[in-house]
Every structure is written in structure tokens, then in C-alpha cells.
Amino acid sequence: MKELIEKLKQILGCVSEADIEEANAIVDEILVIVKSQLHRISDQELYNYLVGKYPNVDIQLWDEEYYLPPLAEWKLVLEDVAMWARNNLPEYKRNRFNCENFALATWFRVAWVYMINSIGIAIGGGHAFNLIVAYEDGKVVPHTYEPQSKGKIVFDPPHLIIDRTVILG
């Protein structure tokens, strides 16, 4: 898998048709790995877990089922998203392209390319970021992903989520 990611990093700096086709083929290979690792959970099951974990959060679930990859596969997906963002998104501009724009673009890219809906946007308190939900050792495990600052993943972040609205779907 590391070889695939390294190859993808090399290719994304180029723009020829052949390079685009090769990049798409690599994404397809990542998709095969990630999709085989997905754990399916109902909206009610996920809602009960998140409300129990974060009672001071407004949780909005927009789908009936959620597909949760393990954290290792999340990291592969988010590496691709970070590379895509570096190559396609504008630089940070206060009040014009900032935290909520990066979080929404990440949310979009994960859904568009990987069809994984266990990523959400956490908004409130003057900041926005992504909440990702992984499935580890038979358990639902939330993490935050900060797309604005080089894609930092924080394990099980209850203090970051308080008094926010989180939308998954």
C-alpha cells in the first residue's frame, strides 16, 4: 500500500492524460482495499453511541446506514484527500477560504471518491473540522481530522467536540 501512495504522490504533480489515468487506477486500488474493510452500522446505533459519548453535541445523521473503515484505512483515504487538497484547493484566506471550507471540501472528497459516509463536519465555537468514525477491535472509535493544518488526526477527542453541531452523511 505504501508503494501505491508514493506512486500517487509522484503522479499528482503532473497533469498529462496518462498521469491522470494512472492516478485514477491507483485510487481504484485503494478503494478495493478500503471497501473490503468497511463495517456497516445503522444510523440509530451510531446516533446512540455518539450521543452517549458527546451529550453536549447536536448530532445530525443524514443517512440510514454508515460505513466505518478501520483507522489504518482512514489514514490511506485522508492521505489521498490531503494530496488532492494541496493540488486543488486555494490557500487559507481568512473569511474567504478557511476552516469550514477545508472541512467541507474534505467531507465532499471522501464521499465523492470513496463513498464513505462516516465522516462529518463539526461546526461551532468559531472553528470547523472533520469528525471521522472508525471501527477498531469491534468498537466504534471517533477521531477528529484537521484538514486545515496538514491533516492531523486526534484520537477520541471529546474535549474538541463539546458545544458543537456534528453532521454526518
C-alpha positions as CSV (number, residue, x, y, z in Angstrom):
1,M,0.0,0.0,0.0
2,K,2.8,2.4,0.8
3,E,4.1,1.9,-2.8
4,L,0.7,2.9,-4.1
5,I,0.7,6.1,-2.1
6,E,4.3,7.0,-3.1
7,K,3.4,6.5,-6.7
8,L,0.3,8.6,-6.3
9,K,2.3,11.4,-4.7
10,Q,4.7,11.4,-7.7
11,I,1.9,11.4,-10.2
12,L,-0.2,14.2,-8.7
13,G,2.4,16.7,-9.6
14,C,1.8,16.0,-13.3
15,V,-1.1,16.8,-15.5
16,S,-0.9,14.6,-18.6
17,E,-3.8,12.3,-19.6
18,A,-1.7,9.3,-19.0
19,D,-0.8,10.5,-15.5
20,I,-4.4,11.2,-14.7
21,E,-5.4,7.7,-15.8
22,E,-2.6,6.2,-13.7
23,A,-3.7,8.2,-10.7
24,N,-7.3,7.0,-11.1
25,A,-6.0,3.4,-11.3
26,I,-4.2,3.8,-8.0
27,V,-7.2,5.4,-6.4
28,D,-9.2,2.3,-7.6
29,E,-6.7,0.0,-5.9
30,I,-7.0,1.9,-2.7
31,L,-10.8,1.7,-3.0
32,V,-10.7,-2.1,-3.3
33,I,-8.7,-2.3,0.0
34,V,-10.8,0.2,1.9
35,K,-14.2,-1.1,0.8
36,S,-13.3,-4.6,1.9
37,Q,-12.6,-3.3,5.4
38,L,-15.8,-1.3,5.9
39,H,-18.1,-2.1,8.9
40,R,-21.8,-1.3,8.5
41,I,-23.8,0.3,11.3
42,S,-27.3,1.7,11.5
43,D,-28.0,5.4,12.0
44,Q,-29.7,4.6,15.3
45,E,-26.7,2.6,16.5
46,L,-24.3,5.3,15.6
47,Y,-26.5,8.1,17.0
48,N,-26.8,6.3,20.3
49,Y,-23.1,5.9,20.5
50,L,-22.3,9.5,19.6
51,V,-24.9,11.0,21.9
52,G,-23.7,8.8,24.8
53,K,-20.1,9.8,24.2
54,Y,-20.9,13.5,23.5
55,P,-24.0,14.5,25.3
56,N,-23.4,18.3,24.7
57,V,-23.3,17.9,21.0
58,D,-26.1,18.3,18.4
59,I,-25.6,15.2,16.3
60,Q,-27.2,15.2,12.9
61,L,-27.2,11.9,10.9
62,W,-28.4,12.2,7.3
63,D,-28.1,8.5,6.2
64,E,-29.8,5.3,7.4
65,E,-26.6,3.3,7.4
66,Y,-22.9,4.2,7.9
67,Y,-19.8,2.5,6.7
68,L,-16.8,2.7,9.1
69,P,-13.3,1.7,8.0
70,P,-10.5,0.9,10.4
71,L,-8.2,3.8,11.3
72,A,-5.4,2.4,9.1
73,E,-7.7,2.6,6.0
74,W,-8.9,6.1,7.1
75,K,-5.3,7.2,7.0
76,L,-4.9,6.0,3.4
77,V,-8.1,7.8,2.4
78,L,-7.1,11.0,4.2
79,E,-3.6,11.0,2.7
80,D,-5.2,11.0,-0.7
81,V,-7.6,13.8,0.3
82,A,-4.7,15.8,1.7
83,M,-2.7,15.5,-1.6
84,W,-5.8,16.4,-3.6
85,A,-6.4,19.4,-1.4
86,R,-2.8,20.6,-1.8
87,N,-3.1,20.4,-5.5
88,N,-6.7,21.7,-6.0
89,L,-7.8,24.0,-3.1
90,P,-6.8,27.6,-2.7
91,E,-4.6,28.6,0.2
92,Y,-6.1,29.7,3.5
93,K,-7.7,33.1,3.3
94,R,-9.3,34.4,6.5
95,N,-13.1,34.8,6.0
96,R,-12.8,33.7,2.3
97,F,-11.5,30.2,2.3
98,N,-10.9,29.0,5.8
99,C,-11.7,26.2,8.3
100,E,-15.2,25.4,7.2
101,N,-14.2,25.4,3.5
102,F,-11.4,22.9,4.1
103,A,-13.7,20.7,6.3
104,L,-16.5,20.8,3.7
105,A,-14.0,20.0,0.8
106,T,-12.6,17.1,2.8
107,W,-16.1,15.8,3.5
108,F,-17.0,16.1,-0.1
109,R,-13.8,14.4,-1.4
110,V,-14.3,11.4,0.9
111,A,-17.9,10.9,-0.2
112,W,-17.2,11.6,-3.8
113,V,-14.2,9.3,-4.3
114,Y,-14.5,6.7,-1.6
115,M,-18.3,6.7,-0.9
116,I,-17.6,6.6,2.9
117,N,-20.2,8.5,4.9
118,S,-18.7,8.1,8.4
119,I,-17.1,11.5,8.1
120,G,-18.8,14.6,9.3
121,I,-18.2,18.2,9.8
122,A,-18.0,19.6,13.3
123,I,-19.0,23.3,13.5
124,G,-19.3,25.8,16.3
125,G,-17.1,27.8,18.6
126,G,-15.6,29.8,15.7
127,H,-14.0,26.7,14.1
128,A,-14.8,23.8,11.9
129,F,-13.1,20.5,11.3
130,N,-14.0,16.9,10.5
131,L,-15.1,14.1,12.7
132,I,-14.2,10.6,11.4
133,V,-15.6,7.4,12.8
134,A,-13.5,4.3,12.6
135,Y,-14.2,0.7,13.6
136,E,-11.4,-0.7,15.7
137,D,-11.3,-4.1,17.6
138,G,-15.1,-4.4,17.4
139,K,-15.7,-0.9,18.6
140,V,-16.8,2.4,17.2
141,V,-14.0,4.9,17.7
142,P,-14.3,8.6,16.8
143,H,-11.3,10.8,15.8
144,T,-11.0,14.4,14.6
145,Y,-9.3,15.3,11.4
146,E,-8.0,18.8,11.0
147,P,-7.8,19.4,7.2
148,Q,-6.6,23.0,7.6
149,S,-3.4,22.1,9.4
150,K,-1.7,19.3,7.4
151,G,-4.3,16.7,8.3
152,K,-3.7,16.0,11.9
153,I,-5.7,13.1,13.3
154,V,-6.6,13.2,17.0
155,F,-7.8,10.0,18.7
156,D,-11.1,10.1,20.6
157,P,-11.4,13.8,21.1
158,P,-14.3,14.6,23.5
159,H,-12.9,18.0,24.5
160,L,-12.8,19.2,20.9
161,I,-16.5,18.3,20.2
162,I,-18.3,20.0,23.1
163,D,-20.9,22.6,22.2
164,R,-20.7,21.9,18.5
165,T,-23.0,20.6,15.9
166,V,-21.8,17.5,14.1
167,I,-23.3,16.5,10.7
168,L,-22.6,13.0,9.2
169,G,-24.0,11.7,6.0
